[in-house]
Amino acid sequence: MKQKSDNIAFFSKQESLQPDFFLEEIKPKESFLEETLDVSTQELLPNTAVISFKVEANDDMENIKDLEMVSDYDIENDKMEVDQKALENSPVVIINQRVEGLGFGPSYDHYSYLCLECKETAENLKSLLDHIKSIHKIDRNIARFKNINLEPNVNDPNHQCRVCERTFITNRKYRAHLRKNHQIYFNPLHFGQDGNLVPDPNSPDLYCCLCDQTYMLLGSFRNHLRFTHKMKLAPMVDTNSSSGALPTWNNPDLYCPSCDFVYKSKISFMKHCKLIHHMKPPARPPKNEYPDLNDPNFYCKPCKATYKGRGIYRKHCKVTHNMQIQPVKNLGVFPDPSDPNNYCKTCSKNFKRKQDYNAHLRSVHSMLAPTFHGRERKDIMPDVNDPEFYCRVCEKNLSSKSSFRFHLNVIHSLVFPSDEEKKKSASINIDDPNNYCHACKRKYNTKTLYRQHLKSSHQMIIPSLNKIRYDPNFFPDPHDPNFYCRVCKLNKGARGAYRTHCKSAHYMVLGPCMKIFPKPNAEIDVNSPDFYCAKCDRRYTRKLSFKRHLNDVHKLQ
């Protein structure tokens, strides 16, 4: 190796190369091997060198074996001479490369100009533009290429395109510019035996030496190696333990022993198993095989999974295996409905509230909760007019009159005479346009809330609106001045909302909305200096707005 003080290096070495490295370029252009190529050092830019590659090939060009750099560098005269005698003995392919600094850089130097219309390649940008203009009759603007005779440095550390004299922030944007504007096609990367040219998939810093880029996430780094460098990566192994055990697909703790990490959700855990460990989900259990609902360990035999509690296990059996879940049968121990701690002996589970405990007894054990709390007393009844809101049957004080009446209604099934008389005497209009309940003397904002109130509070059976709403012979009046829909029995606040309701709810086709003018018989002066519309009785501040109004509303030019 010979080195000059200005950090220009020229290498002369021999290395083995894969056969397909030059095969795609040589095979369709075998005539180039018989031609003599002249190399002139005057055509080179400063700080560049010419590298000649000597290729030994047989007649059928199937195998390309030895690649040798043949050169001679004169330090004193600052010239480089090519050994022409060595080139005459065998076919030679000469490739001009700019070697800056002390190394060749990444493998992105090998590129070509590709015509997107016919997929033909060109030597440089100018010949590509001439090809597009002459063959495809497409005239591209070449004024943006300020230095069209220069070749872009695809490995420029500053991401600067010297052809267009533009600088980009990142290498990715720079390469996207080269692909889109210069139509540069980067050949697939070919990795040699040199370890420095191959990214290390186990790099602790997640650093790609070819792209000179560091990643923050291991998944992003491995995806970069797969898709950008076409590397086939092995499944990740455990670096913290010697077992290297893969995670269990149905692990209830969502724990990966190989990575020593616990995931927050089941979806992220399964995604990790697929992408990182290349695991596949287990096969679905056969339809004729079902788990045991009464398994004491909550183990699903078809899925080979264990669950934490009975509720989760039974839900899994219902959702996954489509099993009809029946109430838990007698397991030898019966729960006590009057337990003061809300403890279910059968399920070994505590409940915070009495309501939750009673709901559990009804849904799981098919047991009815006691009609009231505490000791049952059939000889007395609660006083509905108690001023202290005290229930003497349950020996319990309520905080307000509403909660006291609710307690008497739900626990003791008492219906107050005043409420019953109110329901019988008051005339409630189901289709009240104002959504007003005459019995409760209360108004509701929407018809949905009003109808829901009638169903829940007054136990009224209200027919659905769909039977009337979609009657083909009954439609609302689109010109109703009050914007009232006689089909749905509701009012709208504005004309636009009412017309939209007619179109969307009743599928009506309406014509354009006719505007009502304050002075329909007035004559409009199109050249009014005050920009005044006499028919609309309206003034405009600008002439442009006035002209647009005349054109859009009155169809006047």
SETINU-334132 format. One record per residue (C-alpha): y, z, x. Coordinates in steps of 0.05 Angstrom, whole numbers, plus 5000, padded with zeros to 4 digits. Layout:
+------+------+------+
|   c2 |   c3 |   c1 |
+------+------+------+
|    Y |    Z |    X |
...
+------+------+------+
This chain:
+------+------+------+
|   c2 |   c3 |   c1 |
+------+------+------+
| 5000 | 5000 | 5000 |
| 5069 | 4982 | 5025 |
| 5129 | 5019 | 4999 |
| 5203 | 5006 | 5007 |
| 5259 | 5058 | 5005 |
| 5284 | 5034 | 4936 |
| 5220 | 5057 | 4902 |
| 5191 | 4987 | 4894 |
| 5116 | 4988 | 4903 |
| 5065 | 4932 | 4908 |
| 4992 | 4948 | 4900 |
| 4933 | 4909 | 4928 |
| 4869 | 4935 | 4900 |
| 4805 | 4912 | 4867 |
| 4782 | 4939 | 4801 |
| 4730 | 4919 | 4749 |
| 4755 | 4896 | 4682 |
| 4722 | 4886 | 4615 |
| 4701 | 4814 | 4601 |
| 4743 | 4808 | 4539 |
| 4808 | 4826 | 4575 |
| 4828 | 4754 | 4591 |
| 4774 | 4717 | 4552 |
| 4816 | 4707 | 4490 |
| 4873 | 4678 | 4531 |
| 4830 | 4637 | 4578 |
| 4779 | 4607 | 4532 |
| 4825 | 4563 | 4489 |
| 4866 | 4544 | 4551 |
| 4813 | 4526 | 4603 |
| 4856 | 4469 | 4628 |
| 4904 | 4519 | 4659 |
| 4851 | 4539 | 4709 |
| 4851 | 4470 | 4741 |
| 4927 | 4466 | 4748 |
| 4967 | 4490 | 4807 |
| 5019 | 4541 | 4789 |
| 5080 | 4550 | 4834 |
| 5111 | 4618 | 4841 |
| 5183 | 4622 | 4862 |
| 5212 | 4689 | 4882 |
| 5282 | 4665 | 4865 |
| 5266 | 4666 | 4790 |
| 5250 | 4740 | 4791 |
| 5299 | 4794 | 4773 |
| 5317 | 4849 | 4823 |
| 5267 | 4905 | 4833 |
| 5209 | 4861 | 4811 |
| 5147 | 4833 | 4843 |
| 5096 | 4779 | 4828 |
| 5024 | 4799 | 4821 |
| 4970 | 4746 | 4825 |
| 4903 | 4761 | 4796 |
| 4842 | 4726 | 4826 |
| 4788 | 4714 | 4775 |
| 4718 | 4690 | 4791 |
| 4686 | 4654 | 4732 |
| 4627 | 4609 | 4719 |
| 4628 | 4542 | 4684 |
| 4618 | 4568 | 4613 |
| 4671 | 4623 | 4623 |
| 4627 | 4676 | 4592 |
| 4634 | 4728 | 4646 |
| 4697 | 4747 | 4683 |
| 4679 | 4795 | 4737 |
| 4723 | 4812 | 4796 |
| 4798 | 4820 | 4790 |
| 4835 | 4823 | 4856 |
| 4909 | 4828 | 4870 |
| 4925 | 4782 | 4928 |
| 4994 | 4790 | 4957 |
| 5033 | 4799 | 5020 |
| 5099 | 4838 | 5022 |
| 5148 | 4829 | 5078 |
| 5189 | 4893 | 5085 |
| 5239 | 4867 | 5137 |
| 5259 | 4803 | 5100 |
| 5250 | 4832 | 5031 |
| 5207 | 4774 | 5009 |
| 5138 | 4767 | 4981 |
| 5091 | 4711 | 4999 |
| 5031 | 4689 | 4958 |
| 4968 | 4674 | 4995 |
| 4959 | 4603 | 4970 |
| 4898 | 4592 | 5013 |
| 4861 | 4647 | 4978 |
| 4881 | 4618 | 4911 |
| 4853 | 4549 | 4926 |
| 4781 | 4574 | 4933 |
| 4774 | 4596 | 4860 |
| 4808 | 4590 | 4792 |
| 4871 | 4631 | 4790 |
| 4910 | 4661 | 4732 |
| 4979 | 4683 | 4751 |
| 5013 | 4734 | 4707 |
| 5085 | 4755 | 4719 |
| 5095 | 4829 | 4711 |
| 5155 | 4872 | 4727 |
| 5131 | 4933 | 4765 |
| 5186 | 4985 | 4763 |
| 5181 | 5050 | 4801 |
| 5113 | 5066 | 4831 |
| 5065 | 5051 | 4773 |
| 5046 | 5000 | 4722 |
| 5060 | 5044 | 4662 |
| 5020 | 5042 | 4598 |
| 4977 | 4984 | 4577 |
| 5031 | 4957 | 4530 |
| 5052 | 4905 | 4582 |
| 5002 | 4855 | 4555 |
| 5034 | 4821 | 4495 |
| 5048 | 4753 | 4467 |
| 5095 | 4720 | 4417 |
| 5060 | 4706 | 4352 |
| 5080 | 4657 | 4298 |
| 5069 | 4690 | 4231 |
| 5061 | 4624 | 4195 |
| 5004 | 4592 | 4235 |
| 4984 | 4649 | 4281 |
| 4999 | 4608 | 4343 |
| 5022 | 4643 | 4406 |
| 5080 | 4625 | 4451 |
| 5099 | 4643 | 4522 |
| 5169 | 4668 | 4507 |
| 5218 | 4677 | 4450 |
| 5255 | 4612 | 4460 |
| 5192 | 4570 | 4456 |
| 5171 | 4609 | 4394 |
| 5237 | 4594 | 4360 |
| 5231 | 4520 | 4378 |
| 5160 | 4520 | 4350 |
| 5183 | 4551 | 4284 |
| 5241 | 4502 | 4278 |
| 5202 | 4439 | 4294 |
| 5135 | 4453 | 4261 |
| 5153 | 4498 | 4202 |
| 5224 | 4473 | 4191 |
| 5252 | 4544 | 4193 |
| 5319 | 4551 | 4227 |
| 5329 | 4622 | 4250 |
| 5395 | 4651 | 4272 |
| 5391 | 4657 | 4348 |
| 5461 | 4684 | 4355 |
| 5435 | 4756 | 4352 |
| 5393 | 4743 | 4414 |
| 5449 | 4750 | 4465 |
| 5404 | 4742 | 4526 |
| 5349 | 4697 | 4499 |
| 5325 | 4677 | 4569 |
| 5308 | 4749 | 4587 |
| 5243 | 4784 | 4572 |
| 5247 | 4853 | 4538 |
| 5219 | 4912 | 4576 |
| 5170 | 4941 | 4526 |
| 5164 | 5004 | 4567 |
| 5238 | 5017 | 4576 |
| 5247 | 5093 | 4579 |
| 5315 | 5088 | 4545 |
| 5286 | 5044 | 4488 |
| 5338 | 4990 | 4503 |
| 5327 | 4918 | 4483 |
| 5363 | 4877 | 4536 |
| 5354 | 4813 | 4496 |
| 5393 | 4839 | 4436 |
| 5432 | 4892 | 4475 |
| 5412 | 4947 | 4427 |
| 5387 | 5017 | 4441 |
| 5340 | 5055 | 4395 |
| 5328 | 5129 | 4386 |
| 5253 | 5131 | 4392 |
| 5199 | 5088 | 4423 |
| 5168 | 5076 | 4354 |
| 5232 | 5045 | 4327 |
| 5240 | 5004 | 4390 |
| 5170 | 4976 | 4384 |
| 5181 | 4963 | 4310 |
| 5243 | 4923 | 4328 |
| 5202 | 4882 | 4378 |
| 5148 | 4867 | 4326 |
| 5197 | 4849 | 4270 |
| 5254 | 4812 | 4305 |
| 5220 | 4785 | 4367 |
| 5152 | 4774 | 4334 |
| 5117 | 4806 | 4393 |
| 5043 | 4819 | 4384 |
| 5016 | 4875 | 4427 |
| 4945 | 4862 | 4449 |
| 4895 | 4918 | 4435 |
| 4893 | 4970 | 4489 |
| 4836 | 4965 | 4538 |
| 4818 | 5028 | 4575 |
| 4789 | 5025 | 4645 |
| 4750 | 5076 | 4684 |
| 4813 | 5108 | 4710 |
| 4820 | 5175 | 4675 |
| 4896 | 5174 | 4679 |
| 4899 | 5115 | 4632 |
| 4857 | 5146 | 4577 |
| 4887 | 5200 | 4532 |
| 4850 | 5266 | 4534 |
| 4829 | 5285 | 4463 |
| 4819 | 5357 | 4487 |
| 4889 | 5363 | 4516 |
| 4914 | 5434 | 4503 |
| 4986 | 5408 | 4499 |
| 4966 | 5352 | 4450 |
| 4998 | 5303 | 4499 |
| 4984 | 5227 | 4499 |
| 4994 | 5202 | 4570 |
| 4996 | 5129 | 4547 |
| 5052 | 5138 | 4497 |
| 5086 | 5196 | 4534 |
| 5089 | 5235 | 4469 |
| 5070 | 5307 | 4451 |
| 5046 | 5326 | 4381 |
| 5054 | 5392 | 4346 |
| 4991 | 5389 | 4303 |
| 4920 | 5376 | 4326 |
| 4905 | 5334 | 4265 |
| 4965 | 5288 | 4279 |
| 4945 | 5281 | 4352 |
| 4873 | 5262 | 4335 |
| 4896 | 5213 | 4281 |
| 4942 | 5181 | 4333 |
| 4883 | 5172 | 4381 |
| 4840 | 5143 | 4326 |
| 4888 | 5093 | 4295 |
| 4934 | 5075 | 4353 |
| 4885 | 5075 | 4412 |
| 4822 | 5060 | 4372 |
| 4785 | 5119 | 4402 |
| 4721 | 5145 | 4372 |
| 4726 | 5221 | 4372 |
| 4668 | 5268 | 4367 |
| 4670 | 5325 | 4316 |
| 4709 | 5385 | 4339 |
| 4668 | 5442 | 4368 |
| 4685 | 5515 | 4372 |
| 4725 | 5531 | 4434 |
| 4729 | 5606 | 4420 |
| 4655 | 5622 | 4411 |
| 4592 | 5595 | 4442 |
| 4556 | 5584 | 4376 |
| 4594 | 5521 | 4356 |
| 4570 | 5531 | 4284 |
| 4599 | 5486 | 4231 |
| 4631 | 5517 | 4169 |
| 4594 | 5525 | 4104 |
| 4619 | 5477 | 4051 |
| 4617 | 5529 | 3994 |
| 4641 | 5588 | 4035 |
| 4675 | 5635 | 3985 |
| 4720 | 5664 | 4039 |
| 4745 | 5594 | 4060 |
| 4730 | 5613 | 4132 |
| 4715 | 5562 | 4187 |
| 4675 | 5597 | 4243 |
| 4683 | 5537 | 4290 |
| 4759 | 5540 | 4287 |
| 4763 | 5615 | 4272 |
| 4812 | 5603 | 4216 |
| 4817 | 5623 | 4142 |
| 4848 | 5573 | 4094 |
| 4891 | 5590 | 4034 |
| 4860 | 5542 | 3983 |
| 4793 | 5511 | 3972 |
| 4823 | 5441 | 3973 |
| 4853 | 5450 | 4043 |
| 4788 | 5481 | 4068 |
| 4746 | 5422 | 4043 |
| 4796 | 5372 | 4071 |
| 4791 | 5407 | 4139 |
| 4715 | 5402 | 4136 |
| 4719 | 5327 | 4121 |
| 4772 | 5307 | 4172 |
| 4759 | 5354 | 4231 |
| 4684 | 5367 | 4227 |
| 4664 | 5302 | 4192 |
| 4624 | 5339 | 4140 |
| 4604 | 5310 | 4074 |
| 4602 | 5348 | 4008 |
| 4533 | 5370 | 3987 |
| 4496 | 5328 | 3937 |
| 4506 | 5345 | 3865 |
| 4451 | 5389 | 3836 |
| 4401 | 5354 | 3791 |
| 4418 | 5356 | 3718 |
| 4352 | 5389 | 3699 |
| 4364 | 5449 | 3746 |
| 4408 | 5506 | 3724 |
| 4428 | 5573 | 3755 |
| 4408 | 5641 | 3728 |
| 4466 | 5670 | 3688 |
| 4439 | 5741 | 3698 |
| 4431 | 5736 | 3773 |
| 4451 | 5805 | 3800 |
| 4478 | 5774 | 3865 |
| 4517 | 5719 | 3829 |
| 4479 | 5667 | 3868 |
| 4478 | 5595 | 3844 |
| 4412 | 5566 | 3866 |
| 4428 | 5491 | 3853 |
| 4494 | 5495 | 3891 |
| 4469 | 5547 | 3942 |
| 4533 | 5587 | 3935 |
| 4546 | 5661 | 3923 |
| 4607 | 5684 | 3883 |
| 4645 | 5749 | 3886 |
| 4645 | 5770 | 3814 |
| 4609 | 5758 | 3748 |
| 4670 | 5725 | 3716 |
| 4678 | 5673 | 3771 |
| 4603 | 5661 | 3772 |
| 4599 | 5650 | 3696 |
| 4660 | 5605 | 3698 |
| 4626 | 5563 | 3752 |
| 4563 | 5557 | 3710 |
| 4605 | 5535 | 3650 |
| 4649 | 5484 | 3686 |
| 4603 | 5456 | 3739 |
| 4536 | 5458 | 3703 |
| 4562 | 5450 | 3631 |
| 4523 | 5511 | 3608 |
| 4535 | 5545 | 3542 |
| 4557 | 5615 | 3561 |
| 4533 | 5669 | 3514 |
| 4558 | 5741 | 3514 |
| 4526 | 5785 | 3566 |
| 4461 | 5813 | 3538 |
| 4436 | 5883 | 3543 |
| 4428 | 5900 | 3616 |
| 4406 | 5972 | 3601 |
| 4476 | 6003 | 3599 |
| 4526 | 5996 | 3542 |
| 4601 | 6004 | 3551 |
| 4638 | 6059 | 3515 |
| 4694 | 6030 | 3471 |
| 4730 | 6097 | 3470 |
| 4729 | 6107 | 3546 |
| 4797 | 6138 | 3565 |
| 4796 | 6104 | 3633 |
| 4782 | 6034 | 3604 |
| 4719 | 6030 | 3646 |
| 4663 | 5982 | 3629 |
| 4596 | 6011 | 3652 |
| 4559 | 5946 | 3643 |
| 4605 | 5905 | 3687 |
| 4628 | 5963 | 3732 |
| 4700 | 5943 | 3722 |
| 4764 | 5980 | 3706 |
| 4821 | 5953 | 3663 |
| 4893 | 5974 | 3668 |
| 4910 | 5968 | 3595 |
| 4872 | 5986 | 3532 |
| 4886 | 5918 | 3502 |
| 4853 | 5883 | 3561 |
| 4793 | 5929 | 3556 |
| 4785 | 5916 | 3481 |
| 4791 | 5841 | 3493 |
| 4737 | 5845 | 3546 |
| 4691 | 5882 | 3498 |
| 4701 | 5829 | 3444 |
| 4694 | 5767 | 3489 |
| 4641 | 5789 | 3539 |
| 4599 | 5840 | 3502 |
| 4612 | 5818 | 3430 |
| 4633 | 5889 | 3412 |
| 4687 | 5909 | 3363 |
| 4739 | 5958 | 3388 |
| 4754 | 6020 | 3346 |
| 4804 | 6009 | 3290 |
| 4851 | 6060 | 3321 |
| 4858 | 6102 | 3383 |
| 4832 | 6172 | 3388 |
| 4789 | 6209 | 3338 |
| 4777 | 6176 | 3271 |
| 4807 | 6212 | 3212 |
| 4789 | 6183 | 3145 |
| 4820 | 6238 | 3104 |
| 4893 | 6220 | 3119 |
| 4935 | 6157 | 3123 |
| 4997 | 6145 | 3165 |
| 5065 | 6155 | 3134 |
| 5099 | 6087 | 3133 |
| 5167 | 6119 | 3123 |
| 5163 | 6169 | 3179 |
| 5233 | 6174 | 3210 |
| 5204 | 6194 | 3278 |
| 5158 | 6133 | 3279 |
| 5098 | 6180 | 3287 |
| 5028 | 6159 | 3269 |
| 4991 | 6222 | 3248 |
| 4925 | 6186 | 3247 |
| 4929 | 6165 | 3320 |
| 4974 | 6223 | 3339 |
| 5021 | 6176 | 3373 |
| 5096 | 6165 | 3374 |
| 5124 | 6094 | 3374 |
| 5190 | 6076 | 3407 |
| 5222 | 6036 | 3350 |
| 5214 | 6018 | 3278 |
| 5190 | 5948 | 3293 |
| 5136 | 5972 | 3341 |
| 5116 | 6026 | 3291 |
| 5108 | 5975 | 3235 |
| 5071 | 5929 | 3282 |
| 5023 | 5986 | 3300 |
| 5010 | 6001 | 3226 |
| 4998 | 5928 | 3211 |
| 4951 | 5913 | 3269 |
| 4914 | 5979 | 3279 |
| 4912 | 6005 | 3207 |
| 4916 | 5938 | 3170 |
| 4974 | 5961 | 3127 |
| 5018 | 5911 | 3091 |
| 5085 | 5940 | 3070 |
| 5105 | 5929 | 2997 |
| 5174 | 5907 | 3016 |
| 5146 | 5851 | 3058 |
| 5097 | 5830 | 3005 |
| 5150 | 5830 | 2951 |
| 5196 | 5791 | 2996 |
| 5144 | 5737 | 3006 |
| 5132 | 5730 | 2931 |
| 5203 | 5733 | 2906 |
| 5239 | 5692 | 2958 |
| 5237 | 5617 | 2952 |
| 5225 | 5587 | 3021 |
| 5241 | 5514 | 3031 |
| 5193 | 5484 | 3081 |
| 5237 | 5423 | 3090 |
| 5302 | 5460 | 3096 |
| 5349 | 5414 | 3136 |
| 5383 | 5473 | 3169 |
| 5317 | 5507 | 3189 |
| 5338 | 5570 | 3151 |
| 5288 | 5621 | 3125 |
| 5315 | 5652 | 3061 |
| 5262 | 5707 | 3063 |
| 5281 | 5732 | 3132 |
| 5353 | 5707 | 3129 |
| 5346 | 5675 | 3197 |
| 5362 | 5607 | 3224 |
| 5322 | 5571 | 3278 |
| 5346 | 5520 | 3328 |
| 5291 | 5469 | 3320 |
| 5245 | 5448 | 3264 |
| 5184 | 5464 | 3307 |
| 5204 | 5537 | 3314 |
| 5221 | 5541 | 3240 |
| 5153 | 5514 | 3218 |
| 5118 | 5559 | 3269 |
| 5154 | 5619 | 3239 |
| 5131 | 5600 | 3169 |
| 5059 | 5595 | 3192 |
| 5056 | 5660 | 3232 |
| 5102 | 5706 | 3192 |
| 5093 | 5681 | 3121 |
| 5021 | 5655 | 3128 |
| 5042 | 5589 | 3096 |
| 4998 | 5528 | 3100 |
| 5045 | 5472 | 3121 |
| 5021 | 5399 | 3121 |
| 5029 | 5358 | 3183 |
| 5089 | 5312 | 3189 |
| 5047 | 5256 | 3217 |
| 5018 | 5236 | 3149 |
| 5088 | 5221 | 3123 |
| 5122 | 5201 | 3187 |
| 5078 | 5140 | 3198 |
| 5075 | 5117 | 3126 |
| 5087 | 5041 | 3131 |
| 5125 | 5040 | 3066 |
| 5172 | 5098 | 3079 |
| 5227 | 5094 | 3131 |
| 5292 | 5131 | 3145 |
| 5359 | 5099 | 3129 |
| 5388 | 5075 | 3196 |
| 5458 | 5075 | 3165 |
| 5457 | 5146 | 3139 |
| 5527 | 5175 | 3151 |
| 5499 | 5245 | 3161 |
| 5446 | 5221 | 3211 |
| 5392 | 5252 | 3167 |
| 5320 | 5228 | 3172 |
| 5289 | 5233 | 3103 |
| 5219 | 5223 | 3131 |
| 5221 | 5279 | 3183 |
| 5270 | 5322 | 3144 |
| 5316 | 5333 | 3203 |
| 5388 | 5320 | 3224 |
| 5412 | 5289 | 3288 |
| 5478 | 5306 | 3321 |
| 5502 | 5236 | 3338 |
| 5491 | 5164 | 3318 |
| 5459 | 5145 | 3384 |
| 5408 | 5202 | 3380 |
| 5392 | 5184 | 3307 |
| 5381 | 5110 | 3323 |
| 5337 | 5129 | 3383 |
| 5296 | 5174 | 3337 |
| 5287 | 5116 | 3288 |
| 5263 | 5070 | 3343 |
| 5217 | 5118 | 3380 |
| 5189 | 5160 | 3323 |
| 5185 | 5108 | 3267 |
| 5180 | 5044 | 3309 |
| 5239 | 5012 | 3274 |
| 5272 | 4949 | 3302 |
| 5347 | 4958 | 3294 |
| 5401 | 4908 | 3305 |
| 5464 | 4919 | 3346 |
| 5507 | 4977 | 3324 |
| 5568 | 4952 | 3287 |
| 5631 | 4987 | 3311 |
| 5680 | 5011 | 3258 |
| 5751 | 4996 | 3278 |
| 5809 | 5040 | 3256 |
| 5852 | 4979 | 3240 |
| 5803 | 4922 | 3226 |
| 5856 | 4874 | 3200 |
| 5905 | 4882 | 3258 |
| 5917 | 4824 | 3306 |
| 5905 | 4836 | 3380 |
| 5955 | 4812 | 3431 |
| 5913 | 4792 | 3492 |
| 5976 | 4789 | 3534 |
| 6002 | 4857 | 3513 |
| 6044 | 4886 | 3570 |
| 6024 | 4956 | 3550 |
| 5949 | 4938 | 3549 |
| 5946 | 4959 | 3476 |
| 5889 | 4941 | 3430 |
| 5917 | 4940 | 3359 |
| 5849 | 4936 | 3324 |
| 5821 | 4997 | 3361 |
| 5889 | 5032 | 3366 |
| 5878 | 5047 | 3439 |
| 5917 | 5038 | 3503 |
| 5889 | 5024 | 3572 |
| 5919 | 5042 | 3639 |
| 5896 | 4981 | 3677 |
| 5895 | 4907 | 3660 |
| 5824 | 4900 | 3685 |
| 5799 | 4953 | 3637 |
| 5838 | 4922 | 3580 |
| 5809 | 4852 | 3593 |
| 5738 | 4881 | 3599 |
| 5747 | 4916 | 3532 |
| 5770 | 4852 | 3498 |
| 5712 | 4813 | 3527 |
| 5657 | 4864 | 3512 |
| 5680 | 4891 | 3444 |
| 5721 | 4835 | 3412 |
| 5691 | 4775 | 3449 |
| 5760 | 4753 | 3471 |
| 5773 | 4719 | 3537 |
+------+------+------+
